[in-house]
Amino acid sequence: MINIFNIQLATGEGEWQNIMMNLKQALIIMSFLLSFSVIADEDKLTTFELNKKLLAFSDNYQEAIAEVTDKIIAEGIDPKARTMYHTVKLFYVNSAISIAIESDAIHQLLDMIVMLRLQRLVWKNVSDETLATKDQAKRILLELDKLEVQLHKLATRVFTYADINTVVSLAENWKKDNPERNYVAFVRFQNFANSEGKAKIDKILSKGGLFSSISEVNYEIEESRFAIERAMFMANRMPILLEWQAELFLYKSLSTEEITQTLEQTQRLTESAERISL
């Protein structure tokens, strides 16, 4: 009896039937796994189609993050917590927009995947020492979870599941190496270039063939058209960011110790004046 790849081979008819059954099962499993590593031609995107879909995803991201943070702020939380949530809204949305207006579609997608995974890790591990309560953190995390599902669904039209998992693992390893870092909105895929996953990064970046082909003439036309779309996209969203920036400045001013003490003193003087007038 000879042992090859941990399969017992013998001359008996029953043994051969078992061997053939094992081989058939192995082929079925291999076919199933290959189905996850190959992208059908009809599902492929051009680089410009991916650019546009990431612009649309950025809008979905903005709406989801703004809505959940605004609801938390509207609940009348502590001034410092209010400032923190407004900062989260501004920095997170600004980060997503800055990624979406980039011209390199592959790096756009990779940066979005990294950004969302790191943000999820931050809110998943909220401690009692932070300004966020466990319930508030869960609400933020729920929105990030839903956004990540949407993004990974889009990513499967460009990368294999194995590629996506590699990017996610690199982000998770970075967070393990930097546990104190909670400001992660602007960490990008290239931040991992000097990590042990450098070879994996190079392999992923070399897979430009996963995109649908486009002629040189159409490429130049689409490139010019998308440049205009990017400019219009940013121009239409800049007023919102500027408004949020002004609000954040106001919240930070009102949450300083000096201003807080002044407001408390004013409130006490007002209450004293009301009692005297009575």
PyMOL commands that set and color helices and strands:
alter all, ss='L'
color gray80, all
select helices_A, chain A and resi 13-37+41-43+47-73+79-100+105-124+134-155+161-177+189-192+198-205+208-210+216-254+257-277
alter helices_A, ss='H'
color red, helices_A
select strands_A, chain A and resi 2-4+7-9
alter strands_A, ss='S'
color yellow, strands_A
deselect
rebuild
show_as cartoon
